[in-house]
């Protein structure tokens, strides 16, 4: 008599075939995790605080279908575990150099907020992210350099520089910003870049202030390098430490301290060349 039970197929579905529901679930989780990590990595490269990265990555993954997530942020990497039912995957991506790009950061956060409200798929989100990265440009270099020069001149005045020194500070900081952009696009090491820009800006600021008869040459020399002060990384380091992420906070702090050391090296080199005794306050 024929058996009433279906016989097992002699050829079970191979791993990766459309008939394997476990693999399909893992593939879906992988798509969710990778796009969430892409957004998180971009946010870190834009200068976002780690708490903001964690909130947005988690919200995006859950909006795309994940039940639970765990995120671990390092200075040069971002790791995430995505779960749904009994299935889970862990993926890690590399984070590029940390900078400041508030326009892209704001656009990414708005995208995450919209997806959490309207929903979406990993593929649609990936296309939108690629579009944002390609569409959001930067201001012209001359405009950025001029704005940096004006800001440094204003800070120099607040630090006690006389009005005569404001012009040389503006010019020196603007030229320093132009050099900074040129070296950055050529892939020069960050700390060598900082030292070179600090030396040139301090030299031009101090020399210009001396030539026009300013009485605050040392202040002009230092104010011309304020464009290099790592303000955003310093605030992020403090926030990470206070919010219970001491490892990442310490890594950020090391970068900040090293940058300050190279700024000081550039200033001291320019001061020695000009024969100016710099008093650090």
HUWOZI-V551741 format. One record per residue. N is the residue number from 1. RES is the residue in one letter. D_CENTER is the distance of its C-alpha to the mean C-alpha in whole Angstrom. Layout:
n=N res=RES d_center=D_CENTER
n=N res=RES d_center=D_CENTER
This chain:
n=1 res=X d_center=72
n=2 res=X d_center=68
n=3 res=X d_center=66
n=4 res=X d_center=64
n=5 res=X d_center=60
n=6 res=X d_center=58
n=7 res=X d_center=58
n=8 res=X d_center=55
n=9 res=X d_center=53
n=10 res=X d_center=54
n=11 res=X d_center=51
n=12 res=X d_center=48
n=13 res=X d_center=45
n=14 res=X d_center=42
n=15 res=X d_center=39
n=16 res=X d_center=37
n=17 res=X d_center=40
n=18 res=X d_center=39
n=19 res=X d_center=42
n=20 res=X d_center=40
n=21 res=X d_center=38
n=22 res=X d_center=36
n=23 res=X d_center=35
n=24 res=X d_center=34
n=25 res=X d_center=32
n=26 res=X d_center=30
n=27 res=X d_center=29
n=28 res=X d_center=28
n=29 res=X d_center=26
n=30 res=X d_center=24
n=31 res=X d_center=24
n=32 res=X d_center=22
n=33 res=X d_center=20
n=34 res=X d_center=19
n=35 res=X d_center=18
n=36 res=X d_center=16
n=37 res=X d_center=14
n=38 res=X d_center=13
n=39 res=X d_center=12
n=40 res=X d_center=10
n=41 res=X d_center=8
n=42 res=X d_center=7
n=43 res=X d_center=7
n=44 res=X d_center=5
n=45 res=X d_center=3
n=46 res=X d_center=4
n=47 res=X d_center=4
n=48 res=X d_center=7
n=49 res=X d_center=9
n=50 res=X d_center=11
n=51 res=X d_center=14
n=52 res=X d_center=12
n=53 res=X d_center=11
n=54 res=X d_center=14
n=55 res=X d_center=16
n=56 res=X d_center=15
n=57 res=X d_center=15
n=58 res=X d_center=19
n=59 res=X d_center=20
n=60 res=X d_center=19
n=61 res=X d_center=21
n=62 res=X d_center=24
n=63 res=X d_center=24
n=64 res=X d_center=25
n=65 res=X d_center=28
n=66 res=X d_center=26
n=67 res=X d_center=28
n=68 res=X d_center=26
n=69 res=X d_center=23
n=70 res=X d_center=21
n=71 res=X d_center=18
n=72 res=X d_center=16
n=73 res=X d_center=13
n=74 res=X d_center=12
n=75 res=X d_center=10
n=76 res=X d_center=10
n=77 res=X d_center=12
n=78 res=X d_center=13
n=79 res=X d_center=16
n=80 res=X d_center=19
n=81 res=X d_center=22
n=82 res=X d_center=24
n=83 res=X d_center=28
n=84 res=X d_center=30
n=85 res=X d_center=34
n=86 res=X d_center=35
n=87 res=X d_center=32
n=88 res=X d_center=29
n=89 res=X d_center=26
n=90 res=X d_center=23
n=91 res=X d_center=20
n=92 res=X d_center=17
n=93 res=X d_center=15
n=94 res=X d_center=13
n=95 res=X d_center=9
n=96 res=X d_center=8
n=97 res=X d_center=6
n=98 res=X d_center=3
n=99 res=X d_center=4
n=100 res=X d_center=5
n=101 res=X d_center=7
n=102 res=X d_center=9
n=103 res=X d_center=12
n=104 res=X d_center=11
n=105 res=X d_center=9
n=106 res=X d_center=13
n=107 res=X d_center=14
n=108 res=X d_center=13
n=109 res=X d_center=14
n=110 res=X d_center=18
n=111 res=X d_center=18
n=112 res=X d_center=18
n=113 res=X d_center=20
n=114 res=X d_center=23
n=115 res=X d_center=23
n=116 res=X d_center=24
n=117 res=X d_center=26
n=118 res=X d_center=28
n=119 res=X d_center=27
n=120 res=X d_center=26
n=121 res=X d_center=26
n=122 res=X d_center=23
n=123 res=X d_center=24
n=124 res=X d_center=24
n=125 res=X d_center=21
n=126 res=X d_center=20
n=127 res=X d_center=21
n=128 res=X d_center=20
n=129 res=X d_center=16
n=130 res=X d_center=17
n=131 res=X d_center=19
n=132 res=X d_center=16
n=133 res=X d_center=14
n=134 res=X d_center=17
n=135 res=X d_center=18
n=136 res=X d_center=15
n=137 res=X d_center=15
n=138 res=X d_center=15
n=139 res=X d_center=17
n=140 res=X d_center=20
n=141 res=X d_center=19
n=142 res=X d_center=22
n=143 res=X d_center=21
n=144 res=X d_center=18
n=145 res=X d_center=20
n=146 res=X d_center=23
n=147 res=X d_center=21
n=148 res=X d_center=19
n=149 res=X d_center=23
n=150 res=X d_center=24
n=151 res=X d_center=22
n=152 res=X d_center=22
n=153 res=X d_center=26
n=154 res=X d_center=26
n=155 res=X d_center=24
n=156 res=X d_center=27
n=157 res=X d_center=30
n=158 res=X d_center=29
n=159 res=X d_center=29
n=160 res=X d_center=32
n=161 res=X d_center=32
n=162 res=X d_center=35
n=163 res=X d_center=35
n=164 res=X d_center=36
n=165 res=X d_center=33
n=166 res=X d_center=31
n=167 res=X d_center=32
n=168 res=X d_center=31
n=169 res=X d_center=27
n=170 res=X d_center=26
n=171 res=X d_center=27
n=172 res=X d_center=26
n=173 res=X d_center=22
n=174 res=X d_center=23
n=175 res=X d_center=24
n=176 res=X d_center=21
n=177 res=X d_center=18
n=178 res=X d_center=20
n=179 res=X d_center=20
n=180 res=X d_center=17
n=181 res=X d_center=16
n=182 res=X d_center=19
n=183 res=X d_center=18
n=184 res=X d_center=14
n=185 res=X d_center=16
n=186 res=X d_center=18
n=187 res=X d_center=16
n=188 res=X d_center=17
n=189 res=X d_center=16
n=190 res=X d_center=14
n=191 res=X d_center=16
n=192 res=X d_center=19
n=193 res=X d_center=17
n=194 res=X d_center=17
n=195 res=X d_center=20
n=196 res=X d_center=22
n=197 res=X d_center=20
n=198 res=X d_center=21
n=199 res=X d_center=25
n=200 res=X d_center=25
n=201 res=X d_center=24
n=202 res=X d_center=26
n=203 res=X d_center=29
n=204 res=X d_center=29
n=205 res=X d_center=29
n=206 res=X d_center=32
n=207 res=X d_center=34
n=208 res=X d_center=34
n=209 res=X d_center=35
n=210 res=X d_center=37
n=211 res=X d_center=39
n=212 res=X d_center=39
n=213 res=X d_center=41
n=214 res=X d_center=38
n=215 res=X d_center=39
n=216 res=X d_center=35
n=217 res=X d_center=34
n=218 res=X d_center=32
n=219 res=X d_center=30
n=220 res=X d_center=30
n=221 res=X d_center=28
n=222 res=X d_center=26
n=223 res=X d_center=25
n=224 res=X d_center=24
n=225 res=X d_center=21
n=226 res=X d_center=19
n=227 res=X d_center=17
n=228 res=X d_center=15
n=229 res=X d_center=15
n=230 res=X d_center=12
n=231 res=X d_center=12
n=232 res=X d_center=9
n=233 res=X d_center=9
n=234 res=X d_center=12
n=235 res=X d_center=13
n=236 res=X d_center=10
n=237 res=X d_center=12
n=238 res=X d_center=15
n=239 res=X d_center=15
n=240 res=X d_center=14
n=241 res=X d_center=17
n=242 res=X d_center=19
n=243 res=X d_center=19
n=244 res=X d_center=20
n=245 res=X d_center=17
n=246 res=X d_center=18
n=247 res=X d_center=17
n=248 res=X d_center=13
n=249 res=X d_center=14
n=250 res=X d_center=16
n=251 res=X d_center=14
n=252 res=X d_center=11
n=253 res=X d_center=14
n=254 res=X d_center=16
n=255 res=X d_center=13
n=256 res=X d_center=13
n=257 res=X d_center=17
n=258 res=X d_center=17
n=259 res=X d_center=15
n=260 res=X d_center=18
n=261 res=X d_center=21
n=262 res=X d_center=20
n=263 res=X d_center=20
n=264 res=X d_center=23
n=265 res=X d_center=25
n=266 res=X d_center=24
n=267 res=X d_center=26
n=268 res=X d_center=29
n=269 res=X d_center=29
n=270 res=X d_center=30
n=271 res=X d_center=32
n=272 res=X d_center=34
n=273 res=X d_center=35
n=274 res=X d_center=36
n=275 res=X d_center=38
n=276 res=X d_center=36
n=277 res=X d_center=36
n=278 res=X d_center=32
n=279 res=X d_center=33
n=280 res=X d_center=29
n=281 res=X d_center=30
